[in-house]
Amino acid sequence: MENMYKRKHGKKGKRKHKGLTVYRKVGYSFVSIYAVAAVVLLSFLAGTDMFPGLYLAALGGGLLVLGVLTGVIQKWKTSSVIADVICTILTAACIAGCVYIDKMDSTIRDVATVSASTDVIGVYVMDADPAQELADVADYQFGIATAIDRTNTDKAMDEITFTIGKNPAVTEYGDVFALLDALNNGEAGVIVVNSAYISTASEAENYAWAEEGLREIASFTYESADGGSETVTSQPDAGSNSFIMYLSGIDTYGGISTRSRSDVNILAVVNTETKDILLLSTPRDYYISYSETRGARDKLTHAGIYGINASIDALEQLYDVDVNYYLRVNFSGFIDIINALGGVDVNSDYDFTARGTEIHQGKNHLTGEEALSFARERYSFKDGDFQRGRNQMEVIRAVIQKAASSSLLTNYMSVMNAVAGSFETNMSQEEISDLVKMQLSDMASWNITSYTAEGQVSSAETYSMPGQTLSVVIPDESSVKEAKNMITDVIEGTAQ
């Protein structure tokens, strides 16, 4: 009987021990999977070179402690279930972290990849015209401008000929104004021209109708004649704690590399040691010269037609500085990023209506489209372009504030998707990583100062639009001098 009892209970004990061993094996497999996920996450973080070693060590230590604890409590059957759930959650968190870090890394890589500049040749009819596509204008009289981007215009005409299956009737005109006149009076039924010149021509008093009165039925994109990537800027001196970045907002939708007028022209002067940032806004209509004009004067916004380097050159000559980097965004990117953040809160100095958007004095919560209207409006203000510059910097402030809030985390993937393809900078991925690592290391707050260069509104002929009198802003020399002094103070670390 005694032997029988031992055999019976001995078998039960063996089965119990065997079952517990299997359960522990399953539990330890959860811990092993978590350990692999944790190592991969740390590898991803280290690979970005954005996170200080102290942060990585602290995170690694925390992940290790959690792994050891979940391994220890696998010894007890009742707690091993809890340990498995914790391991599953931790593993999922590590995988999500890898996805987020990889997305951030690829987005920065996209932003820091400079594309060759492009020109867009548009095919336009009057807005009331019934034509919707190229086939509809096959029998129309075409108009082209002999003096505007003729090489790309001829390429576009070849593609049009192929598409419609015949040689269209073409009349050549001397400039964009003669071209617009021909379309407006019915002499031409359709015109083919570099799209940047349409928006530029609409600044002339008698051609304001062109901005809303035309409709594009087709477009062709070509690499710009100079072919190259626009990266001609001066690198900061070795060991320097300061740099200047040009923030350019171009007046186009779609491709970020398209040459166009620059409606936003802000120099961000940054001192990483003193944590000072100066946002210097220059009115788009500032009447200045740059290398492209060979001594003649033009509106600052027109420099963008010749590429971002022309805009940089104009500001370098105006303020006697070297611009180290640029960051360019277009209308599409501006709208997408703000919408991805869930909108922004801006403070307005006035009540006004901009493109159907009602803005009230004080705080306004705006969507991307509404924020764009807020940033572009100038006709509602007595000081026009100057107030627009202040509003643009207010939107930048609002975006920075929103991006620094929990909105970035809750909308992380949509924000990253919006940034990719909407921004472009010639700051390298390594330089961006160094800035992020520096900020994470000290978590210091920044002192941001804004200044708008002043001037006198006038009328004059410009280099880009000869023969037409356009609204311009004659620079106020004392204001330009004040801006130069503010730049020097930030760079030298003496800003108050």
C-alpha positions as CSV (number, residue, x, y, z in Angstrom):
1,M,0.0,0.0,0.0
2,E,2.8,2.3,0.9
3,N,4.6,1.7,-2.4
4,M,1.3,2.1,-4.3
5,Y,0.8,5.5,-2.5
6,K,4.3,6.6,-3.4
7,R,3.9,5.6,-7.0
8,K,0.6,7.4,-7.3
9,H,1.7,10.6,-5.7
10,G,5.1,10.5,-7.3
11,K,3.5,10.4,-10.8
12,K,1.3,13.4,-9.8
13,G,4.4,15.3,-8.6
14,K,6.2,14.5,-11.8
15,R,3.3,15.7,-13.9
16,K,3.0,18.8,-11.9
17,H,6.7,19.5,-12.2
18,K,6.6,18.8,-15.9
19,G,3.6,21.1,-16.4
20,L,5.4,23.9,-14.5
21,T,8.5,23.4,-16.5
22,V,6.6,23.8,-19.8
23,Y,4.8,26.9,-18.4
24,R,8.2,28.4,-17.5
25,K,9.6,27.6,-20.9
26,V,6.7,29.5,-22.5
27,G,7.1,32.4,-20.1
28,Y,10.8,32.6,-20.7
29,S,10.2,32.6,-24.4
30,F,8.1,35.8,-23.9
31,V,11.0,37.3,-22.0
32,S,13.4,36.3,-24.8
33,I,11.3,37.9,-27.4
34,Y,11.1,41.1,-25.3
35,A,14.8,41.1,-24.9
36,V,15.4,40.9,-28.7
37,A,12.9,43.7,-29.3
38,A,14.6,45.9,-26.6
39,V,18.0,45.3,-28.2
40,V,16.6,46.2,-31.6
41,L,15.0,49.4,-30.2
42,L,18.3,50.5,-28.6
43,S,20.1,49.8,-31.9
44,F,17.6,51.9,-33.8
45,L,18.1,54.8,-31.3
46,A,21.8,54.6,-31.4
47,G,21.8,54.4,-35.2
48,T,20.1,57.8,-35.5
49,D,22.9,59.4,-33.5
50,M,20.3,61.9,-32.1
51,F,20.1,60.6,-28.5
52,P,22.8,61.4,-25.9
53,G,24.7,58.4,-24.5
54,L,23.3,59.1,-21.0
55,Y,19.7,58.7,-22.4
56,L,20.6,55.5,-24.1
57,A,22.2,54.1,-21.0
58,A,19.2,55.1,-18.8
59,L,16.8,53.5,-21.3
60,G,18.9,50.4,-21.6
61,G,19.1,50.1,-17.9
62,G,15.4,50.5,-17.5
63,L,14.7,47.9,-20.2
64,L,17.1,45.5,-18.5
65,V,15.5,45.9,-15.1
66,L,12.1,45.2,-16.6
67,G,13.4,42.1,-18.3
68,V,15.0,40.7,-15.2
69,L,11.8,41.3,-13.1
70,T,9.6,39.6,-15.6
71,G,12.1,36.7,-15.7
72,V,12.1,36.4,-11.9
73,I,8.3,36.3,-11.5
74,Q,8.1,33.5,-14.0
75,K,9.0,31.2,-11.2
76,W,5.4,31.4,-9.7
77,K,2.5,30.1,-11.8
78,T,0.1,32.7,-10.6
79,S,2.4,35.6,-11.4
80,S,3.8,34.2,-14.6
81,V,0.6,35.0,-16.5
82,I,1.0,38.6,-15.4
83,A,4.6,38.5,-16.5
84,D,3.6,37.2,-19.9
85,V,1.1,40.1,-20.4
86,I,3.8,42.6,-19.3
87,C,6.3,41.1,-21.7
88,T,3.8,41.3,-24.5
89,I,3.0,45.0,-23.8
90,L,6.7,45.8,-23.5
91,T,7.5,44.0,-26.7
92,A,4.7,45.9,-28.6
93,A,6.1,49.2,-27.2
94,C,9.6,48.4,-28.4
95,I,8.3,47.5,-31.9
96,A,6.2,50.7,-32.0
97,G,9.3,52.6,-30.9
98,C,11.3,51.1,-33.7
99,V,8.6,52.0,-36.2
100,Y,8.5,55.6,-34.9
101,I,12.2,56.0,-34.9
102,D,12.6,54.6,-38.4
103,K,9.9,56.9,-39.7
104,M,11.6,59.9,-38.1
105,D,14.9,58.9,-39.5
106,S,13.6,58.4,-43.0
107,T,11.7,61.7,-42.9
108,I,14.8,63.6,-41.9
109,R,16.7,61.8,-44.7
110,D,14.0,62.9,-47.2
111,V,14.0,66.5,-46.0
112,A,17.8,66.7,-46.1
113,T,17.9,65.4,-49.7
114,V,18.2,68.3,-52.0
115,S,16.5,67.8,-55.4
116,A,17.4,69.4,-58.6
117,S,15.3,72.6,-59.2
118,T,12.5,72.2,-61.7
119,D,10.5,74.5,-63.9
120,V,6.8,74.0,-64.6
121,I,5.4,74.9,-68.0
122,G,1.6,75.4,-67.8
123,V,-1.1,75.3,-70.5
124,Y,-3.7,78.0,-69.7
125,V,-7.1,79.0,-71.0
126,M,-9.5,81.6,-69.7
127,D,-11.4,80.4,-66.7
128,A,-14.7,80.6,-68.6
129,D,-13.4,78.5,-71.5
130,P,-15.1,75.1,-71.7
131,A,-11.8,73.2,-72.5
132,Q,-10.8,70.7,-69.8
133,E,-7.8,68.9,-71.4
134,L,-5.3,69.1,-74.3
135,A,-7.6,67.3,-76.7
136,D,-10.1,70.1,-76.3
137,V,-7.7,72.7,-77.5
138,A,-6.3,70.9,-80.5
139,D,-7.8,73.4,-82.9
140,Y,-7.1,76.5,-80.8
141,Q,-4.7,79.2,-81.7
142,F,-1.7,78.7,-79.3
143,G,0.4,81.5,-77.9
144,I,4.0,81.3,-76.5
145,A,6.5,83.9,-75.3
146,T,9.8,84.1,-77.1
147,A,11.7,85.6,-74.1
148,I,10.5,83.3,-71.3
149,D,12.1,79.9,-70.8
150,R,12.0,79.1,-74.5
151,T,13.9,75.8,-74.2
152,N,11.3,74.3,-71.8
153,T,8.4,75.9,-73.7
154,D,9.6,74.2,-76.9
155,K,9.8,70.8,-75.1
156,A,6.2,71.3,-73.8
157,M,5.0,72.2,-77.3
158,D,6.6,68.9,-78.6
159,E,4.7,66.9,-76.0
160,I,1.5,68.8,-76.8
161,T,1.9,68.0,-80.5
162,F,2.4,64.3,-79.7
163,T,-0.7,64.3,-77.4
164,I,-3.1,66.0,-79.8
165,G,-1.7,64.2,-82.8
166,K,-1.1,67.3,-84.9
167,N,0.9,70.5,-85.2
168,P,-1.0,73.3,-83.5
169,A,-1.2,76.8,-84.9
170,V,1.3,78.9,-82.8
171,T,1.9,82.6,-82.6
172,E,4.9,84.0,-80.7
173,Y,4.7,87.1,-78.4
174,G,7.5,89.1,-77.0
175,D,6.8,88.8,-73.3
176,V,4.2,87.5,-70.8
177,F,2.1,90.6,-70.8
178,A,1.7,90.5,-74.6
179,L,0.8,86.8,-74.2
180,L,-1.8,87.5,-71.6
181,D,-3.3,90.3,-73.7
182,A,-3.6,87.9,-76.6
183,L,-5.4,85.4,-74.5
184,N,-7.7,88.0,-72.9
185,N,-8.8,89.6,-76.2
186,G,-9.3,86.2,-77.9
187,E,-6.4,86.5,-80.3
188,A,-5.0,83.3,-78.7
189,G,-7.3,80.6,-77.3
190,V,-4.6,78.9,-75.2
191,I,-1.1,80.0,-74.0
192,V,1.9,77.9,-72.9
193,V,4.3,79.6,-70.5
194,N,6.4,79.0,-67.4
195,S,3.9,79.1,-64.5
196,A,6.1,81.3,-62.3
197,Y,5.6,84.2,-64.7
198,I,1.8,84.1,-64.5
199,S,1.8,84.8,-60.7
200,T,4.5,87.4,-61.2
201,A,2.7,89.2,-64.0
202,S,-0.5,89.3,-61.9
203,E,1.3,91.9,-59.7
204,A,1.0,94.5,-62.4
205,E,-2.0,96.8,-62.0
206,N,-3.7,95.9,-65.3
207,Y,-3.0,92.1,-65.0
208,A,-4.4,91.3,-61.5
209,W,-7.1,89.3,-63.3
210,A,-4.5,86.7,-64.3
211,E,-4.3,85.2,-60.8
212,E,-7.9,84.1,-60.8
213,G,-9.0,84.5,-64.4
214,L,-6.9,81.7,-65.9
215,R,-7.3,77.9,-65.6
216,E,-4.5,75.4,-66.1
217,I,-5.5,72.4,-68.2
218,A,-2.1,70.7,-68.3
219,S,1.4,71.1,-67.1
220,F,4.9,69.8,-67.8
221,T,7.8,69.6,-65.4
222,Y,11.4,69.8,-66.5
223,E,14.7,70.0,-64.6
224,S,15.9,73.6,-64.7
225,A,18.3,74.7,-67.4
226,D,21.2,75.1,-64.9
227,G,20.5,71.5,-64.0
228,G,21.9,71.5,-60.5
229,S,20.9,71.0,-57.0
230,E,20.7,74.3,-55.2
231,T,23.2,74.0,-52.4
232,V,25.5,77.0,-52.8
233,T,25.8,78.3,-49.3
234,S,28.6,79.0,-46.9
235,Q,29.2,76.4,-44.2
236,P,29.6,77.8,-40.6
237,D,33.2,78.3,-39.5
238,A,34.7,75.3,-37.7
239,G,33.8,75.4,-34.0
240,S,31.2,78.1,-34.5
241,N,28.2,78.1,-32.2
242,S,26.0,80.1,-34.6
243,F,24.5,79.8,-38.1
244,I,22.0,81.6,-40.3
245,M,19.2,79.7,-42.1
246,Y,17.0,81.1,-44.8
247,L,13.3,80.1,-44.4
248,S,11.6,80.4,-47.8
249,G,7.9,79.9,-48.5
250,I,7.2,79.5,-52.2
251,D,3.9,80.3,-53.8
252,T,3.2,77.0,-55.4
253,Y,1.3,73.8,-54.7
254,G,2.8,70.4,-55.4
255,G,6.5,69.8,-56.0
256,I,8.8,71.5,-53.5
257,S,11.6,71.8,-56.0
258,T,9.6,74.0,-58.4
259,R,11.1,77.5,-59.0
260,S,8.6,80.2,-58.0
261,R,8.3,83.5,-56.2
262,S,9.2,83.4,-52.6
263,D,6.4,84.9,-50.5
264,V,8.0,84.2,-47.2
265,N,11.6,85.4,-46.6
266,I,12.8,85.0,-43.1
267,L,16.4,84.7,-41.8
268,A,16.6,82.6,-38.7
269,V,19.8,83.6,-36.9
270,V,20.7,80.9,-34.3
271,N,23.2,80.8,-31.5
272,T,23.3,77.3,-30.0
273,E,25.4,78.4,-27.0
274,T,23.4,81.4,-25.8
275,K,20.1,79.8,-27.0
276,D,19.1,82.9,-28.9
277,I,17.1,82.9,-32.2
278,L,16.4,86.0,-34.2
279,L,13.6,85.7,-36.8
280,L,14.2,88.5,-39.3
281,S,11.4,89.0,-41.9
282,T,12.1,90.9,-45.1
283,P,9.0,92.2,-47.0
284,R,8.5,90.3,-50.3
285,D,8.3,93.6,-52.2
286,Y,11.7,94.9,-50.9
287,Y,13.3,96.7,-53.9
288,I,16.9,95.5,-54.0
289,S,19.5,94.2,-56.4
290,Y,21.2,90.8,-56.5
291,S,23.7,89.1,-58.7
292,E,21.1,88.0,-61.3
293,T,20.0,91.6,-61.9
294,R,23.5,92.8,-62.6
295,G,23.0,96.1,-60.7
296,A,19.3,96.6,-61.6
297,R,16.7,96.5,-58.8
298,D,13.9,94.0,-58.4
299,K,11.4,92.8,-55.8
300,L,12.8,90.3,-53.4
301,T,10.0,87.8,-54.2
302,H,11.0,87.7,-57.9
303,A,14.5,86.3,-57.0
304,G,12.8,83.0,-56.4
305,I,12.1,82.7,-60.1
306,Y,15.8,82.2,-60.6
307,G,16.1,79.6,-57.9
308,I,16.6,79.7,-54.1
309,N,20.3,80.7,-54.5
310,A,19.2,84.0,-56.0
311,S,17.0,84.7,-53.0
312,I,19.8,83.8,-50.7
313,D,22.2,86.0,-52.6
314,A,19.7,88.9,-52.4
315,L,19.5,88.7,-48.6
316,E,23.3,88.2,-48.2
317,Q,23.9,91.4,-50.1
318,L,21.2,93.3,-48.3
319,Y,22.4,92.4,-44.8
320,D,26.0,91.7,-45.5
321,V,26.0,88.2,-44.1
322,D,26.7,84.6,-45.2
323,V,23.6,82.4,-45.1
324,N,24.6,78.8,-44.1
325,Y,21.5,76.8,-44.8
326,Y,18.0,77.1,-46.2
327,L,14.7,75.5,-45.5
328,R,12.0,75.6,-48.2
329,V,8.3,74.8,-47.9
330,N,5.5,75.3,-50.4
331,F,1.7,75.9,-49.9
332,S,0.9,72.2,-50.0
333,G,3.4,71.3,-47.3
334,F,2.3,74.3,-45.1
335,I,-1.4,73.1,-45.2
336,D,-0.6,69.4,-44.7
337,I,1.6,69.9,-41.7
338,I,-0.8,72.2,-39.8
339,N,-3.7,69.9,-40.6
340,A,-1.7,66.9,-39.4
341,L,-1.1,68.8,-36.1
342,G,-4.8,69.4,-35.7
343,G,-4.6,73.1,-36.5
344,V,-2.8,75.9,-34.8
345,D,-3.7,78.8,-32.5
346,V,-2.5,82.2,-33.7
347,N,-2.9,85.6,-32.2
348,S,-4.1,88.4,-34.6
349,D,-3.6,92.1,-34.1
350,Y,-6.8,92.9,-36.2
351,D,-10.2,91.7,-37.3
352,F,-10.1,90.9,-41.0
353,T,-11.3,88.5,-43.7
354,A,-8.8,86.7,-45.9
355,R,-9.9,84.6,-48.9
356,G,-13.2,83.8,-47.1
357,T,-11.6,83.1,-43.8
358,E,-12.8,85.4,-40.9
359,I,-10.0,86.3,-38.5
360,H,-10.8,87.9,-35.2
361,Q,-8.5,90.1,-33.1
362,G,-6.9,87.9,-30.5
363,K,-6.7,84.1,-30.5
364,N,-7.9,82.1,-33.5
365,H,-7.8,78.3,-34.0
366,L,-7.0,77.8,-37.7
367,T,-6.8,74.8,-40.1
368,G,-4.0,74.6,-42.6
369,E,-6.0,76.3,-45.3
370,E,-7.1,79.1,-42.9
371,A,-3.6,79.5,-41.6
372,L,-2.3,79.9,-45.1
373,S,-4.9,82.6,-45.8
374,F,-3.9,84.3,-42.5
375,A,-0.2,84.3,-43.5
376,R,-0.7,85.5,-47.1
377,E,-3.1,88.4,-46.5
378,R,-1.8,91.9,-46.9
379,Y,-4.5,94.1,-48.4
380,S,-6.5,94.2,-45.2
381,F,-3.8,96.2,-43.4
382,K,-2.5,99.8,-43.7
383,D,1.1,98.6,-43.6
384,G,0.3,95.7,-45.9
385,D,3.4,93.6,-46.4
386,F,4.9,94.5,-43.0
387,Q,1.9,93.2,-41.1
388,R,1.9,90.1,-43.4
389,G,5.5,89.5,-42.3
390,R,4.5,89.7,-38.6
391,N,1.6,87.3,-39.2
392,Q,3.9,84.8,-41.0
393,M,6.2,84.8,-38.0
394,E,3.2,84.4,-35.7
395,V,2.2,81.2,-37.7
396,I,5.8,79.9,-37.3
397,R,5.6,80.5,-33.6
398,A,2.2,78.7,-33.4
399,V,3.5,75.7,-35.4
400,I,6.6,75.4,-33.1
401,Q,4.4,75.6,-30.0
402,K,2.0,73.0,-31.3
403,A,4.8,70.7,-32.5
404,A,6.3,70.9,-28.9
405,S,3.0,69.7,-27.4
406,S,1.4,66.3,-27.1
407,S,-0.2,66.9,-30.6
408,L,3.0,65.8,-32.2
409,L,2.9,62.4,-30.4
410,T,-0.8,61.8,-31.0
411,N,-0.5,62.7,-34.7
412,Y,3.1,61.5,-35.1
413,M,2.8,59.5,-38.3
414,S,0.6,61.9,-40.1
415,V,2.9,64.8,-39.2
416,M,6.0,62.8,-40.5
417,N,4.1,62.0,-43.7
418,A,3.3,65.7,-44.2
419,V,6.9,66.8,-43.6
420,A,8.3,64.3,-46.0
421,G,8.2,65.8,-49.5
422,S,6.9,69.2,-48.2
423,F,10.1,70.5,-46.8
424,E,13.6,70.7,-48.2
425,T,16.8,71.8,-46.6
426,N,20.5,71.6,-47.5
427,M,21.4,71.0,-43.8
428,S,22.7,67.5,-43.7
429,Q,21.1,64.6,-41.8
430,E,24.2,64.6,-39.5
431,E,23.8,68.3,-38.7
432,I,20.1,67.9,-38.0
433,S,20.9,64.9,-35.7
434,D,23.6,67.0,-33.9
435,L,21.0,69.8,-33.2
436,V,18.5,67.3,-31.9
437,K,21.1,65.6,-29.6
438,M,22.2,69.0,-28.3
439,Q,18.7,70.0,-27.4
440,L,18.0,66.6,-25.7
441,S,21.2,67.0,-23.7
442,D,20.4,70.3,-22.1
443,M,16.7,70.7,-22.7
444,A,17.3,74.5,-22.5
445,S,14.6,77.0,-23.4
446,W,15.2,79.3,-26.3
447,N,14.9,83.1,-26.5
448,I,13.1,83.9,-29.7
449,T,13.1,87.5,-31.0
450,S,11.3,88.8,-34.1
451,Y,12.1,91.8,-36.3
452,T,10.6,93.0,-39.6
453,A,12.6,95.2,-41.8
454,E,10.8,98.5,-42.6
455,G,10.5,100.6,-45.8
456,Q,8.4,103.0,-47.8
457,V,5.8,101.7,-50.2
458,S,6.3,103.0,-53.7
459,S,5.9,102.1,-57.4
460,A,8.7,101.2,-59.8
461,E,9.8,99.1,-62.8
462,T,11.5,95.9,-61.9
463,Y,14.2,93.7,-63.5
464,S,11.9,90.7,-63.9
465,M,8.9,92.6,-65.3
466,P,10.4,95.4,-67.5
467,G,8.0,98.0,-68.9
468,Q,5.5,97.6,-66.0
469,T,5.2,99.6,-62.9
470,L,4.7,97.4,-59.8
471,S,4.2,98.1,-56.1
472,V,7.6,97.9,-54.3
473,V,9.0,98.7,-50.9
474,I,12.0,101.1,-50.8
475,P,14.2,99.8,-47.9
476,D,14.6,102.0,-44.9
477,E,18.4,102.2,-44.4
478,S,18.1,102.7,-40.6
479,S,15.9,99.6,-40.3
480,V,18.3,97.6,-42.4
481,K,21.2,98.8,-40.2
482,E,19.2,97.8,-37.1
483,A,18.7,94.4,-38.5
484,K,22.4,94.0,-39.2
485,N,23.2,94.9,-35.6
486,M,20.7,92.4,-34.3
487,I,22.2,89.7,-36.4
488,T,25.7,90.6,-35.2
489,D,24.5,90.5,-31.5
490,V,23.0,87.0,-31.9
491,I,26.1,85.6,-33.7
492,E,28.5,87.1,-31.2
493,G,26.4,86.1,-28.2
494,T,25.7,89.6,-27.0
495,A,22.0,89.8,-27.7
496,Q,19.9,91.1,-24.8
